[in-house]
Amino acid sequence: WYLKLFDLAKKGQLHKNIEPQVKRMLKDERSTALVENFAAQWLQLRPLKNFSPDKKLFPEFTDALRRDMLRETDLFFEAIAREDRSILDFIDAKYSYLNERLAQLYKIPGVKGPDFRRVALDGHAERGGVLTQASILTISSYTTRTSPVLRGKWILENILNAPPPTPPPDVPKLDESKVGTTASLRQQMEEHRKNPICASCHNRLDPLGFGLEKFDAIGAWRTHDGKFPIDDTGTLPDGRTFHGPAELRTILMADRDRFAQGMTEKLLTYGLGRGLERYDKPVVKKIAGAVATQNYRFSSLVLEIVQSLPFQKRRGVATS
């Protein structure tokens, strides 16, 4: 789909008013390629195809459930693109796409049969946006347990556009044998953070991940970690506090412009087929600012990228 725009640009067939072209192409069934390829790249979904949670701990996880997880996220992304919805839906949409098997995992009643359909999440405040979809919660976990660190890292990289630094070598590991038996995972993590080497990064990572701790390693809701009640409160380095995934999403929505800039970077990188350089930063900022003035519509993001200088000059294409 994106390559079609490049081809039109090369042939001089991108008109000065290309907005109708872009919107038509987004509605076209062939835009599925954008969904499948870009969504998998941006949301880091590819590892899910080979992810195998411990069968004794998660007997309900099957290849069919794995496919359902991926299908939910694909359909969700596709709806935002084709219906030209706000990209902020990625953070806090009040709907998703479920079939009976996935709805059972989520404990959402009234969904029957193998076919997917749009489901309102009213009455399920814990769910909303991609962050609480099983696909994301699973790839940001280990095979035996959740990981506040991996989940916090995923949020920083994909929602807040603030990736953490690479961890230093020889970081001490958690005592896995104690998790859920003599202490909750959170208690283990807080003990871990007392090490000054670990504290600086974990003060950014852990609070975000703790907000999702009531989702287990395959995205099902729970209230206890072993025999210990789960504390899903968090305090960010800037002092903002939250309790649970709904309040976490509210905080993320408050940082919507950071999200818009981050998604611009991801989609521009995908479109150009190269990493962004320092000289691309002003373009990214300009695009994200323009998207904000247009209610963050998905088509406005694509349109601004297509009209940007890096895109227009890719491989020396000429425009009319």
Disulfide bonds with the S-S distance in Angstrom:
none
